Amino acid sequence: MSKPVVSIWGTPPGAQPAAAEADPWDTAWELRNGTAWVFYSSSGQTAVRRPVILADGFAMGGSNGHLLYDGLENGDYPFISSLRENGLDVVLLGFDDRSASILDNADVAIECIRRTIADREGDAMLTVGGFSMGGMVTRYALAKMERQREDHQTSTYLSYDTPHRGAWLPLGVQAFAHFVKEHWGNTNPFLSLYSDLVNSPAARQMLRWHIETGAEVTLDVADGQDRERTDFLEALQRVGDWPQRPRLLGVANGTGTGAGNNIPADDTAMAAPGPRVDAHLRTQGQGRQTVAQMAKARQAAVSINTTGFPELDGAPGGLFPKAPLLEDAANFGMAAVLAAMVNEQKATLTHNASTFVPTISAVASADIDDHTALYTKVDRERSELHDFLCAGTNEGHTVMTPELGRWILARLQEA
């Protein structure tokens, strides 16, 4: 199976490559609050000639060049070597804090673009984009440079399963992560990590619906947008929403046919009855629904209720990434891990993952609030991208596949 490029839990905090592992890149540029790892297209090069800048996505902690490279090169499709063999120089952009504000990391991207232009040999135009949130970072960066009348010398923008219309993390999972932190986080720092990540600036900006505490709440589909997301979207509008000069390309890890991932709506996802916490999470359904109930021993249960939401967990799209060090737990699976640690006994997990970036978000064709649009063939005329490709099946978020990788290479060769 392909390895995900980016994952909320895929890169452990402080993870380091083996001591004997050689750097696969030719050179590295130290940036303010980030690093760019540069792969020249041929031996003997000392400068980029046809640069492709690709930014890392959302996760905890800082980017790791070895792990980012490994996910792109050593899965089902050797993406980096394929680009290099076709005369393209790859610049992988990493951030010191992948959960920092998109606006802050956009400044890192701008510095990387400037450095690439300064380092370039010749006058070939740039390709600039990124994976998941990295696509939002570079979208804003390019638009900001245009608004400031700075020449970014970029002919192609590329997003890879980027949540242009927002990402989805089940509300019950969010609330349960906060509930666990609030009651047991002081006993084990790990029990606070997921809550902290959900409440990070980038998560608040990226998630279409956000919950910040484990308190009881009822949300209508029109509610739940965090103020940081509202502010970010307003900032994006102020710089023009999209960069106007480049060709806008994108790929989605979900299908474009309207075919979902077969996760049923309003079904038990995780059950953890236990001596310290009794928790039950359900997949998202339409109408009025209780998506989570959580109770500390000898205390009243807390309920998370929703009204009018689409069936988001089963929608076409890139599936929430798994965490290889935690028995491949994804979002519901992570809730099960937390519950098992609190209760010191295994939780029952019916559904491990859900859709994370719906297809219509990745191709910017419709809002993910719309159930009909989620489960209908993508309307290419409504997409804000100039061209895009949807995957043949719903697969892991940001997984590099031959289908998507070859399409990207072909489009870049047209430039």
N, C-alpha and C positions, 0 to 999 in steps of 0.2 A: 504494500500500500504506500502511496505517496506520503511524504512527510509535509506537514503544514509549514508554510513560510513563517507565519506569525501566529501566535496563540496566546491567549490571556495567561494560561498556565504552562505553556509549552517550554518556556525558557525560565528555569528556576532562578530565584534571586541569587545573584553572585555566581551563577554558573560560569565555569571556565573550561576551555578546551584542555585536553591532556597536554602535559608539559612538553611532550616530544612532537606534538602536532605542528607541522610547518604552516606558516601563513599562506593561504592560497592566492592572495592578492599580490599585485606588483608593488603598490605603494599605498600609504594611508595618509589622509589629510586630517589633521586635528582641527576641528572647528569649535567655535564657542558653543558649548552644550551639545556637542555631537561629534561624530567621526564619519568620514567618507572613505570607503574601501574601494580602490580603483583596480580594475582588471583591464589591461591593455589587450587589444585584439591580436597583436603579434609580438614576438620576441624582439627585443632590442628597442622597443618604443620607450620614449621618456616623456611623452605627452599624449593626451587624448586627441583623437582625430574625428571620430563620429560618436560623440558621447551619449549614453543613455543613463540618466539618473533615475534610480528607483528607491523610494523611501520605505523604511520599515514601518510597521503598523503598531497598533495598540497592544500593550502588555505591561506587566509590572517591571519596574527597574529599567536598566539601560539595555541598548541593543548589543548583541554579541555577534561580531562579524563572522566567526566560524560557524555558529549555529544558523545564521541567516543564509550564508553561502550553502551550507549543507542542505537546508530545506529546498533551495532553488535548484541545486545541481544534482543531488543524489537521490531523487525520487524517481518517478516514472519517466521524466523528461529532463535531460541535462540542459536547463535553460541558459545558464551563464555561458557554458562552452558553445552552445548553439549560436548565441549572439556573437561571441568572439570570432567563431569560425567564419562568420559572414561579415566580418570587418567592423563590427560595432564594439566600442569600448564601454564597459559597464562600470557605473559608479553606484555602489550600494550605500545609501545614506542611513546612518543610524543616529539615534538620539540618546542622550544621557538619561533622560526620563521619558519613557514612552507613554506614560499616563499624564504627562504635563498638558497644559492647554494647547489646543491645535494652533492657536495664534502665536504662542511662544515658539513652538517647534517649526512654524512657518518661517520664523526668522533664521533658524538653522538652515532650512532649505534654501532660503534666499542667499545666505552666505555660501552654500555649496554651489549654487548656480553661478554666482560671481567667480568663485574659485575655478570652476570648470571652464568658464569663458577665458579666464586669465591663463589657464594652463593649456588651452587648446592649441593645436598646431593646424593651421588652415582656417577655413571659415564655414565648415559644415554646421548646420543648425542642430540644436539640442533636441533630444526627447527627454521629457521630465514627467514623472508620475510616481505611483507608489501602490503599495499593497494595503488593502483595508483602510484604516485611518490615514496611512501614508498618502493615499490618494486625495484625501481631504486637505491634508497639510500642504501638498504641492499645488492643489487647485487654488487654495487661498493665496499661497506664495506668489504664483504667477499673476493672479489677478491684482494683487497688491502692487507688484512691480509695475504692471501696466498703469494702474491708477496713479502711481508716483512718476510716470513717464520714464521709467528705467527700461532699457532694452534687454529683455531676457533671452533674446536670440534663440527662442524655442519654437519649433515648427509643429511638434506633436506633443500632446498631453495624453498620458495613459493611466487609467485606473484599473486596478485588479480587485474585483469584488469589494469595491468601496461603498460605504453606506451613504450615498448621496442624499437619500431621502430618510435616513435614519436606520439604526440597528435595533434589534429586538433581543432583550434578555427577559425571560419570564418574570413577571412581577412577584410571584411567590418566591422565586429563587432569590431575587434582590432582598425582599423583606426578611426571608429566613436568614440570609447571611448577616444582616444587621441585628436580627434578634439574637443570634448566637454570639455576636461580638458584645452586645449590650449586657448579656447575662454571664458569659463565660470567657470573654476576651482577655480579662486580666489574669486568667489561670494558664493560658497558653497563647503566645503571640500568633501562632498559626491561625487560630480561630478568628482573628481580626483581619487577616490579610485580604480575604475576598470582599468583605464589607468595605475596607479601605479602597480597594480597587474600583468597586462599583461607584463609590463616592468621589473618585478622582476627577479632576477637571476634564480630562479627555472623555471619560465615560459619560459624564453629565452632558457634554456637548454632542456626543455621538448617538446616545440612546434616544429613541423617539419618546419613550415613556420611562420615567425614573422615579424610584422611591428611595428616600434617604434614611429611613428609620425602620425599626421593626414594630412600629405602632399600628393599631388597627386603622384601616382606611378603606373607603369605597371610591373607586375611580371610574368615571365615564371615559369613553374613548377620546373625548375632546380634552380631557384633563391630563395632568401628569407630566407635562413638558417642563423640564428643569429650567430655571432662570438662566443658567449658563448656556444652555442650548439656544434659548431665545436670543441672548446677547450675541452668541456666535453667528447665528443665522443673520442677524441684523448687520454684524460686521462684514459678513460675506456679501450681503447686498450692497453695502457701501463701496465695496471695491469692484462691483459689477457682476457679482454672483459667479461668473465663470471667466477665465481668461478669454479674450476675444480673438487673439491672433492665432493661436495654435489650432490644428485639427484635433478634435476631441475624440479619443478612442477609449473603449472600456470592455472588460470581460466580466462575466458573472459566473460564479460556481454553481448557480442554480439553473433550472430549465427555463426556457422561454415559452413553453407550450401551455403553461398553466397546470401542469402535472405536479402535485405536491410530493412530499416524502413519506406518506402513509402513516404519519403520527396522528392518531385520532384526537379529535377535540373533546374537551371536558372528560378526560380519562385520568385515572390515577397515574401519576408519574413517579412519586416517591412517597413511601410510608415509613415512618420511624417512630413507632410506639416504644417508649422506653422509660426508665426510672427517673431521668432528669429532664428530658424534653420529649414531648409527644407532638410530632409534626406530620402533616399530610399535605402534599403538593399535587395539583392537577394541571393538566395541559389546558391551554387557553381555548375557550369556546365563545360562541356568540351569546347574545342575550345577557341576563343577569346570572352571575356565577360567583361562587367562592373558589378562588384559585389556591388559597393556602389557609391552613389553620395550624397555629403553633401555641403550645402551652408548656410553661415551666411547671414542674411538679407542684401540686397543691395550689395552682393559680388558674384563674380563668383563661380560656383560650383567646388568642388574638386572631382575627380573621382578616384576610385581604380579599376584597370583593371588587368585581368589575362589571360594567354594563356597556354593551354595544361594541365590544372589541371584535375584530376579525379573528379567524382561527389561525393565529400566527405561527404556532409551533410546527404545524404541518405544511406551511406554505412553501411554494417553490423558492429555493434560495440556497446560499452557502450554509452548511450545517455548522453549528457551534463547535469550535476546535476542541479536540481532546487534549488531556494533559498526560504525557507519557509516563511521568513519575508518580502518578496517582491512579494507577490501575485504569488508565485511559478515561478517567472521569471527565465529563463535559460540564454542562450547566446543571441539569438535574442531578447528574452524577456527583458534582461538587457538593451540592446540598446534602447528598447521601453521605459523603465523606465527613462533612462537618457534623452531621447528626450522629454518625457512628463514633466519632471522637468524643462527643459530649456524653453519649449513653454508654460508651464502651461496649457496644454490641452492633452487629451489622444491621443496616437499614435495608428495606426492600425497594429495589429500583426497577420500575417497569419501563421507563423511557429515560435514556441517558442524556440525549441531546435534543435540540430543536433547531429550527432555522435561526440563524443569527443575522444574516444580511439577505432579506428577501430580494429576489431577482429584480423586481421593479424598482427597488432602491439602487441596486448596483448599476442599472442601466438608465436611471433617472427618468423613468417614464410615467410614474404615478406615485401617489402617496401611499404608504403602507397602512394607513387607517382604513383603506378601501378594500373590503373583503372580495368584492367582485373583481377588482383589478388584480389582486393577488393571485387569483385562481383562473385568470383568463390569459390567453396568448398575448404576449407582449406586443403592444402597438408601437411599431418602429417609428411611426410618424410623430408620436408624442415624446419620444426620447429627446433629451437635451444634448445627447452625444451625437456626433456626426456618424459614427459607425460603432458597432459593438457585436460581440458574440456571446451567446448564452451556452452553458454546458449542456451536453446531451442527457446527463443525469444530475440529480441533486447530490453534490459531493461536499467534502470538507471545505470550510471557509479558507480561502487563499491557497488551497492545494494546487501545486503546479502540475498540470496534466499535458500530455502531448497535444490534445485537441486545442487547448487554449494557448499553449506555448507556441505552437506552429502558426496559429493565426496571428499572434502578435508579431512574430518574426516576419511573416509575409507582409503585414501592414507596414512595419518599419522599413522593409526593403523597398517599399513603394515611395518612401519619402525622398 
